[in-house]
């Protein structure tokens, strides 16, 4: 159940939320690293600066918070009761931006795996999904990326 924050505490709470190195992202990074995979972080030349980038495999992993990216019917993907006129369009823009970036990545020949915050607690299932994604053959989609756009 979500706790309602007072109007005085909400700004402090929002300032503490990071875009990079979040707890869910760190959990995935540690697990992938233990599996022996090496990756780059937040490559600025790729659409949306994906969380984990595997250049040799042409794969990226996005770790998304259920609230910020509105994970379907997840209990954490609610619209706050205060300032609905702000939150509804804000969260919708986040979803649209995610879709746009996924399309751009696919158009550049990248395979994308999206992991949701609520899915990370089942370590066994998460490990299976990661192995299946990272060890699967790269889907040979159209690659429009020039060498200067490829991460090193």
mmCIF file of the C-alpha atoms, coordinates in Angstrom:
data_MODEL
# 
_entry.id   MODEL 
# 
loop_
_atom_site.group_PDB 
_atom_site.id 
_atom_site.type_symbol 
_atom_site.label_atom_id 
_atom_site.label_alt_id 
_atom_site.label_comp_id 
_atom_site.label_asym_id 
_atom_site.label_entity_id 
_atom_site.label_seq_id 
_atom_site.pdbx_PDB_ins_code 
_atom_site.Cartn_x 
_atom_site.Cartn_y 
_atom_site.Cartn_z 
_atom_site.occupancy 
_atom_site.B_iso_or_equiv 
_atom_site.pdbx_formal_charge 
_atom_site.auth_seq_id 
_atom_site.auth_comp_id 
_atom_site.auth_asym_id 
_atom_site.auth_atom_id 
_atom_site.pdbx_PDB_model_num 
ATOM 1   C CA . UNK A 1 1   ? 0.000  0.000   0.000   1.00 0.00 ? 1   UNK A CA 1 
ATOM 2   C CA . UNK A 1 2   ? 1.265  3.451   -0.824  1.00 0.00 ? 2   UNK A CA 1 
ATOM 3   C CA . UNK A 1 3   ? 1.652  6.060   1.864   1.00 0.00 ? 3   UNK A CA 1 
ATOM 4   C CA . UNK A 1 4   ? 0.337  9.566   1.228   1.00 0.00 ? 4   UNK A CA 1 
ATOM 5   C CA . UNK A 1 5   ? 2.987  12.227  1.742   1.00 0.00 ? 5   UNK A CA 1 
ATOM 6   C CA . UNK A 1 6   ? 2.227  15.623  3.173   1.00 0.00 ? 6   UNK A CA 1 
ATOM 7   C CA . UNK A 1 7   ? 2.595  18.593  0.862   1.00 0.00 ? 7   UNK A CA 1 
ATOM 8   C CA . UNK A 1 8   ? 5.611  19.676  2.952   1.00 0.00 ? 8   UNK A CA 1 
ATOM 9   C CA . UNK A 1 9   ? 7.407  16.312  2.705   1.00 0.00 ? 9   UNK A CA 1 
ATOM 10  C CA . UNK A 1 10  ? 6.721  15.513  -0.958  1.00 0.00 ? 10  UNK A CA 1 
ATOM 11  C CA . UNK A 1 11  ? 9.282  17.984  -2.427  1.00 0.00 ? 11  UNK A CA 1 
ATOM 12  C CA . UNK A 1 12  ? 12.027 16.563  -0.195  1.00 0.00 ? 12  UNK A CA 1 
ATOM 13  C CA . UNK A 1 13  ? 11.058 13.053  -1.182  1.00 0.00 ? 13  UNK A CA 1 
ATOM 14  C CA . UNK A 1 14  ? 11.041 13.881  -4.905  1.00 0.00 ? 14  UNK A CA 1 
ATOM 15  C CA . UNK A 1 15  ? 14.507 15.507  -4.717  1.00 0.00 ? 15  UNK A CA 1 
ATOM 16  C CA . UNK A 1 16  ? 15.975 12.257  -3.399  1.00 0.00 ? 16  UNK A CA 1 
ATOM 17  C CA . UNK A 1 17  ? 14.803 10.193  -6.384  1.00 0.00 ? 17  UNK A CA 1 
ATOM 18  C CA . UNK A 1 18  ? 17.680 9.580   -8.798  1.00 0.00 ? 18  UNK A CA 1 
ATOM 19  C CA . UNK A 1 19  ? 17.668 8.835   -12.510 1.00 0.00 ? 19  UNK A CA 1 
ATOM 20  C CA . UNK A 1 20  ? 20.870 6.751   -12.425 1.00 0.00 ? 20  UNK A CA 1 
ATOM 21  C CA . UNK A 1 21  ? 22.271 4.194   -9.990  1.00 0.00 ? 21  UNK A CA 1 
ATOM 22  C CA . UNK A 1 22  ? 18.874 3.433   -8.486  1.00 0.00 ? 22  UNK A CA 1 
ATOM 23  C CA . UNK A 1 23  ? 18.483 0.410   -6.190  1.00 0.00 ? 23  UNK A CA 1 
ATOM 24  C CA . UNK A 1 24  ? 16.651 -1.644  -8.859  1.00 0.00 ? 24  UNK A CA 1 
ATOM 25  C CA . UNK A 1 25  ? 19.304 -0.771  -11.451 1.00 0.00 ? 25  UNK A CA 1 
ATOM 26  C CA . UNK A 1 26  ? 22.129 -1.688  -9.063  1.00 0.00 ? 26  UNK A CA 1 
ATOM 27  C CA . UNK A 1 27  ? 20.464 -5.033  -8.335  1.00 0.00 ? 27  UNK A CA 1 
ATOM 28  C CA . UNK A 1 28  ? 20.385 -5.887  -12.050 1.00 0.00 ? 28  UNK A CA 1 
ATOM 29  C CA . UNK A 1 29  ? 23.937 -4.634  -12.601 1.00 0.00 ? 29  UNK A CA 1 
ATOM 30  C CA . UNK A 1 30  ? 25.327 -6.788  -9.793  1.00 0.00 ? 30  UNK A CA 1 
ATOM 31  C CA . UNK A 1 31  ? 23.503 -9.879  -11.048 1.00 0.00 ? 31  UNK A CA 1 
ATOM 32  C CA . UNK A 1 32  ? 24.570 -9.411  -14.684 1.00 0.00 ? 32  UNK A CA 1 
ATOM 33  C CA . UNK A 1 33  ? 28.173 -8.785  -13.615 1.00 0.00 ? 33  UNK A CA 1 
ATOM 34  C CA . UNK A 1 34  ? 28.210 -11.958 -11.453 1.00 0.00 ? 34  UNK A CA 1 
ATOM 35  C CA . UNK A 1 35  ? 26.998 -13.863 -14.522 1.00 0.00 ? 35  UNK A CA 1 
ATOM 36  C CA . UNK A 1 36  ? 30.171 -12.763 -16.308 1.00 0.00 ? 36  UNK A CA 1 
ATOM 37  C CA . UNK A 1 37  ? 28.678 -10.201 -18.684 1.00 0.00 ? 37  UNK A CA 1 
ATOM 38  C CA . UNK A 1 38  ? 30.371 -6.836  -19.070 1.00 0.00 ? 38  UNK A CA 1 
ATOM 39  C CA . UNK A 1 39  ? 28.496 -3.707  -20.058 1.00 0.00 ? 39  UNK A CA 1 
ATOM 40  C CA . UNK A 1 40  ? 28.607 0.035   -20.377 1.00 0.00 ? 40  UNK A CA 1 
ATOM 41  C CA . UNK A 1 41  ? 26.340 2.391   -18.468 1.00 0.00 ? 41  UNK A CA 1 
ATOM 42  C CA . UNK A 1 42  ? 24.049 5.125   -19.767 1.00 0.00 ? 42  UNK A CA 1 
ATOM 43  C CA . UNK A 1 43  ? 25.689 5.515   -23.185 1.00 0.00 ? 43  UNK A CA 1 
ATOM 44  C CA . UNK A 1 44  ? 24.827 9.095   -24.189 1.00 0.00 ? 44  UNK A CA 1 
ATOM 45  C CA . UNK A 1 45  ? 24.994 8.424   -27.947 1.00 0.00 ? 45  UNK A CA 1 
ATOM 46  C CA . UNK A 1 46  ? 22.092 5.943   -27.755 1.00 0.00 ? 46  UNK A CA 1 
ATOM 47  C CA . UNK A 1 47  ? 18.433 7.000   -27.606 1.00 0.00 ? 47  UNK A CA 1 
ATOM 48  C CA . UNK A 1 48  ? 17.341 7.382   -23.987 1.00 0.00 ? 48  UNK A CA 1 
ATOM 49  C CA . UNK A 1 49  ? 20.824 6.601   -22.589 1.00 0.00 ? 49  UNK A CA 1 
ATOM 50  C CA . UNK A 1 50  ? 19.949 2.969   -21.752 1.00 0.00 ? 50  UNK A CA 1 
ATOM 51  C CA . UNK A 1 51  ? 20.825 1.699   -18.282 1.00 0.00 ? 51  UNK A CA 1 
ATOM 52  C CA . UNK A 1 52  ? 23.001 -1.239  -19.385 1.00 0.00 ? 52  UNK A CA 1 
ATOM 53  C CA . UNK A 1 53  ? 24.545 -1.486  -22.850 1.00 0.00 ? 53  UNK A CA 1 
ATOM 54  C CA . UNK A 1 54  ? 26.221 -4.615  -24.240 1.00 0.00 ? 54  UNK A CA 1 
ATOM 55  C CA . UNK A 1 55  ? 27.898 -3.241  -27.408 1.00 0.00 ? 55  UNK A CA 1 
ATOM 56  C CA . UNK A 1 56  ? 29.327 -6.546  -28.661 1.00 0.00 ? 56  UNK A CA 1 
ATOM 57  C CA . UNK A 1 57  ? 25.938 -8.255  -28.253 1.00 0.00 ? 57  UNK A CA 1 
ATOM 58  C CA . UNK A 1 58  ? 23.969 -5.258  -29.641 1.00 0.00 ? 58  UNK A CA 1 
ATOM 59  C CA . UNK A 1 59  ? 21.659 -5.486  -26.637 1.00 0.00 ? 59  UNK A CA 1 
ATOM 60  C CA . UNK A 1 60  ? 20.446 -3.041  -24.009 1.00 0.00 ? 60  UNK A CA 1 
ATOM 61  C CA . UNK A 1 61  ? 18.608 -3.472  -20.731 1.00 0.00 ? 61  UNK A CA 1 
ATOM 62  C CA . UNK A 1 62  ? 16.296 -0.809  -19.359 1.00 0.00 ? 62  UNK A CA 1 
ATOM 63  C CA . UNK A 1 63  ? 15.399 -0.988  -15.659 1.00 0.00 ? 63  UNK A CA 1 
ATOM 64  C CA . UNK A 1 64  ? 12.204 0.955   -15.080 1.00 0.00 ? 64  UNK A CA 1 
ATOM 65  C CA . UNK A 1 65  ? 10.431 2.116   -11.971 1.00 0.00 ? 65  UNK A CA 1 
ATOM 66  C CA . UNK A 1 66  ? 6.787  1.067   -11.949 1.00 0.00 ? 66  UNK A CA 1 
ATOM 67  C CA . UNK A 1 67  ? 5.562  4.485   -10.802 1.00 0.00 ? 67  UNK A CA 1 
ATOM 68  C CA . UNK A 1 68  ? 7.654  6.718   -13.083 1.00 0.00 ? 68  UNK A CA 1 
ATOM 69  C CA . UNK A 1 69  ? 7.103  4.613   -16.183 1.00 0.00 ? 69  UNK A CA 1 
ATOM 70  C CA . UNK A 1 70  ? 3.535  3.458   -15.340 1.00 0.00 ? 70  UNK A CA 1 
ATOM 71  C CA . UNK A 1 71  ? 3.853  -0.326  -15.431 1.00 0.00 ? 71  UNK A CA 1 
ATOM 72  C CA . UNK A 1 72  ? 0.417  -1.428  -16.628 1.00 0.00 ? 72  UNK A CA 1 
ATOM 73  C CA . UNK A 1 73  ? -1.771 -2.705  -13.808 1.00 0.00 ? 73  UNK A CA 1 
ATOM 74  C CA . UNK A 1 74  ? 1.080  -2.822  -11.248 1.00 0.00 ? 74  UNK A CA 1 
ATOM 75  C CA . UNK A 1 75  ? 0.065  -1.594  -7.802  1.00 0.00 ? 75  UNK A CA 1 
ATOM 76  C CA . UNK A 1 76  ? 2.856  1.000   -7.915  1.00 0.00 ? 76  UNK A CA 1 
ATOM 77  C CA . UNK A 1 77  ? 1.703  2.584   -11.180 1.00 0.00 ? 77  UNK A CA 1 
ATOM 78  C CA . UNK A 1 78  ? -0.871 4.871   -9.643  1.00 0.00 ? 78  UNK A CA 1 
ATOM 79  C CA . UNK A 1 79  ? -1.564 8.554   -10.314 1.00 0.00 ? 79  UNK A CA 1 
ATOM 80  C CA . UNK A 1 80  ? -1.071 10.676  -7.162  1.00 0.00 ? 80  UNK A CA 1 
ATOM 81  C CA . UNK A 1 81  ? -4.274 12.184  -5.808  1.00 0.00 ? 81  UNK A CA 1 
ATOM 82  C CA . UNK A 1 82  ? -2.779 15.656  -5.461  1.00 0.00 ? 82  UNK A CA 1 
ATOM 83  C CA . UNK A 1 83  ? -1.923 17.721  -8.553  1.00 0.00 ? 83  UNK A CA 1 
ATOM 84  C CA . UNK A 1 84  ? -3.475 15.227  -10.952 1.00 0.00 ? 84  UNK A CA 1 
ATOM 85  C CA . UNK A 1 85  ? -3.337 17.888  -13.699 1.00 0.00 ? 85  UNK A CA 1 
ATOM 86  C CA . UNK A 1 86  ? 0.482  17.777  -13.379 1.00 0.00 ? 86  UNK A CA 1 
ATOM 87  C CA . UNK A 1 87  ? 1.047  14.048  -12.825 1.00 0.00 ? 87  UNK A CA 1 
ATOM 88  C CA . UNK A 1 88  ? -1.191 12.552  -15.517 1.00 0.00 ? 88  UNK A CA 1 
ATOM 89  C CA . UNK A 1 89  ? 0.518  14.341  -18.476 1.00 0.00 ? 89  UNK A CA 1 
ATOM 90  C CA . UNK A 1 90  ? 3.978  13.971  -16.868 1.00 0.00 ? 90  UNK A CA 1 
ATOM 91  C CA . UNK A 1 91  ? 3.676  10.201  -16.521 1.00 0.00 ? 91  UNK A CA 1 
ATOM 92  C CA . UNK A 1 92  ? 2.111  9.894   -19.980 1.00 0.00 ? 92  UNK A CA 1 
ATOM 93  C CA . UNK A 1 93  ? 5.087  11.762  -21.479 1.00 0.00 ? 93  UNK A CA 1 
ATOM 94  C CA . UNK A 1 94  ? 7.428  9.304   -19.743 1.00 0.00 ? 94  UNK A CA 1 
ATOM 95  C CA . UNK A 1 95  ? 5.618  6.343   -21.355 1.00 0.00 ? 95  UNK A CA 1 
ATOM 96  C CA . UNK A 1 96  ? 5.637  7.980   -24.797 1.00 0.00 ? 96  UNK A CA 1 
ATOM 97  C CA . UNK A 1 97  ? 9.347  8.819   -24.498 1.00 0.00 ? 97  UNK A CA 1 
ATOM 98  C CA . UNK A 1 98  ? 10.097 5.194   -23.528 1.00 0.00 ? 98  UNK A CA 1 
ATOM 99  C CA . UNK A 1 99  ? 8.244  3.896   -26.606 1.00 0.00 ? 99  UNK A CA 1 
ATOM 100 C CA . UNK A 1 100 ? 9.992  6.391   -28.888 1.00 0.00 ? 100 UNK A CA 1 
ATOM 101 C CA . UNK A 1 101 ? 13.415 5.420   -27.554 1.00 0.00 ? 101 UNK A CA 1 
ATOM 102 C CA . UNK A 1 102 ? 12.677 1.692   -27.899 1.00 0.00 ? 102 UNK A CA 1 
ATOM 103 C CA . UNK A 1 103 ? 11.672 2.204   -31.542 1.00 0.00 ? 103 UNK A CA 1 
ATOM 104 C CA . UNK A 1 104 ? 14.820 4.216   -32.232 1.00 0.00 ? 104 UNK A CA 1 
ATOM 105 C CA . UNK A 1 105 ? 17.003 1.576   -30.599 1.00 0.00 ? 105 UNK A CA 1 
ATOM 106 C CA . UNK A 1 106 ? 15.343 -1.207  -32.590 1.00 0.00 ? 106 UNK A CA 1 
ATOM 107 C CA . UNK A 1 107 ? 15.757 0.852   -35.757 1.00 0.00 ? 107 UNK A CA 1 
ATOM 108 C CA . UNK A 1 108 ? 19.477 1.091   -35.026 1.00 0.00 ? 108 UNK A CA 1 
ATOM 109 C CA . UNK A 1 109 ? 19.685 -2.675  -34.619 1.00 0.00 ? 109 UNK A CA 1 
ATOM 110 C CA . UNK A 1 110 ? 19.597 -3.013  -30.821 1.00 0.00 ? 110 UNK A CA 1 
ATOM 111 C CA . UNK A 1 111 ? 17.636 -5.668  -28.931 1.00 0.00 ? 111 UNK A CA 1 
ATOM 112 C CA . UNK A 1 112 ? 15.930 -4.206  -25.852 1.00 0.00 ? 112 UNK A CA 1 
ATOM 113 C CA . UNK A 1 113 ? 14.917 -5.918  -22.614 1.00 0.00 ? 113 UNK A CA 1 
ATOM 114 C CA . UNK A 1 114 ? 12.745 -3.906  -20.233 1.00 0.00 ? 114 UNK A CA 1 
ATOM 115 C CA . UNK A 1 115 ? 12.787 -4.978  -16.602 1.00 0.00 ? 115 UNK A CA 1 
ATOM 116 C CA . UNK A 1 116 ? 10.258 -3.552  -14.180 1.00 0.00 ? 116 UNK A CA 1 
ATOM 117 C CA . UNK A 1 117 ? 11.026 -2.749  -10.562 1.00 0.00 ? 117 UNK A CA 1 
ATOM 118 C CA . UNK A 1 118 ? 8.290  -5.098  -9.305  1.00 0.00 ? 118 UNK A CA 1 
ATOM 119 C CA . UNK A 1 119 ? 9.795  -8.044  -11.241 1.00 0.00 ? 119 UNK A CA 1 
ATOM 120 C CA . UNK A 1 120 ? 13.206 -7.873  -9.571  1.00 0.00 ? 120 UNK A CA 1 
ATOM 121 C CA . UNK A 1 121 ? 12.308 -9.583  -6.296  1.00 0.00 ? 121 UNK A CA 1 
ATOM 122 C CA . UNK A 1 122 ? 12.135 -13.043 -7.884  1.00 0.00 ? 122 UNK A CA 1 
ATOM 123 C CA . UNK A 1 123 ? 15.895 -13.523 -8.328  1.00 0.00 ? 123 UNK A CA 1 
ATOM 124 C CA . UNK A 1 124 ? 15.601 -16.966 -9.908  1.00 0.00 ? 124 UNK A CA 1 
ATOM 125 C CA . UNK A 1 125 ? 13.161 -15.812 -12.597 1.00 0.00 ? 125 UNK A CA 1 
ATOM 126 C CA . UNK A 1 126 ? 15.157 -12.621 -13.153 1.00 0.00 ? 126 UNK A CA 1 
ATOM 127 C CA . UNK A 1 127 ? 18.346 -14.626 -13.663 1.00 0.00 ? 127 UNK A CA 1 
ATOM 128 C CA . UNK A 1 128 ? 16.631 -16.890 -16.193 1.00 0.00 ? 128 UNK A CA 1 
ATOM 129 C CA . UNK A 1 129 ? 15.270 -13.910 -18.129 1.00 0.00 ? 129 UNK A CA 1 
ATOM 130 C CA . UNK A 1 130 ? 18.657 -12.211 -18.201 1.00 0.00 ? 130 UNK A CA 1 
ATOM 131 C CA . UNK A 1 131 ? 20.476 -15.329 -19.402 1.00 0.00 ? 131 UNK A CA 1 
ATOM 132 C CA . UNK A 1 132 ? 17.836 -16.019 -22.049 1.00 0.00 ? 132 UNK A CA 1 
ATOM 133 C CA . UNK A 1 133 ? 18.070 -12.437 -23.336 1.00 0.00 ? 133 UNK A CA 1 
ATOM 134 C CA . UNK A 1 134 ? 21.845 -12.067 -23.242 1.00 0.00 ? 134 UNK A CA 1 
ATOM 135 C CA . UNK A 1 135 ? 22.672 -15.487 -24.648 1.00 0.00 ? 135 UNK A CA 1 
ATOM 136 C CA . UNK A 1 136 ? 20.042 -15.436 -27.398 1.00 0.00 ? 136 UNK A CA 1 
ATOM 137 C CA . UNK A 1 137 ? 21.295 -14.714 -30.868 1.00 0.00 ? 137 UNK A CA 1 
ATOM 138 C CA . UNK A 1 138 ? 21.031 -11.064 -31.778 1.00 0.00 ? 138 UNK A CA 1 
ATOM 139 C CA . UNK A 1 139 ? 18.052 -10.433 -34.020 1.00 0.00 ? 139 UNK A CA 1 
ATOM 140 C CA . UNK A 1 140 ? 19.525 -9.074  -37.231 1.00 0.00 ? 140 UNK A CA 1 
ATOM 141 C CA . UNK A 1 141 ? 17.336 -6.020  -37.630 1.00 0.00 ? 141 UNK A CA 1 
ATOM 142 C CA . UNK A 1 142 ? 18.184 -3.134  -39.896 1.00 0.00 ? 142 UNK A CA 1 
ATOM 143 C CA . UNK A 1 143 ? 21.221 -1.270  -38.647 1.00 0.00 ? 143 UNK A CA 1 
ATOM 144 C CA . UNK A 1 144 ? 21.377 2.418   -39.515 1.00 0.00 ? 144 UNK A CA 1 
ATOM 145 C CA . UNK A 1 145 ? 24.096 3.252   -37.022 1.00 0.00 ? 145 UNK A CA 1 
ATOM 146 C CA . UNK A 1 146 ? 27.233 4.843   -38.352 1.00 0.00 ? 146 UNK A CA 1 
ATOM 147 C CA . UNK A 1 147 ? 30.515 3.894   -36.643 1.00 0.00 ? 147 UNK A CA 1 
ATOM 148 C CA . UNK A 1 148 ? 30.607 7.275   -34.890 1.00 0.00 ? 148 UNK A CA 1 
ATOM 149 C CA . UNK A 1 149 ? 27.235 6.523   -33.219 1.00 0.00 ? 149 UNK A CA 1 
ATOM 150 C CA . UNK A 1 150 ? 28.280 3.120   -31.903 1.00 0.00 ? 150 UNK A CA 1 
ATOM 151 C CA . UNK A 1 151 ? 29.412 2.948   -28.285 1.00 0.00 ? 151 UNK A CA 1 
ATOM 152 C CA . UNK A 1 152 ? 33.030 1.983   -27.711 1.00 0.00 ? 152 UNK A CA 1 
# 
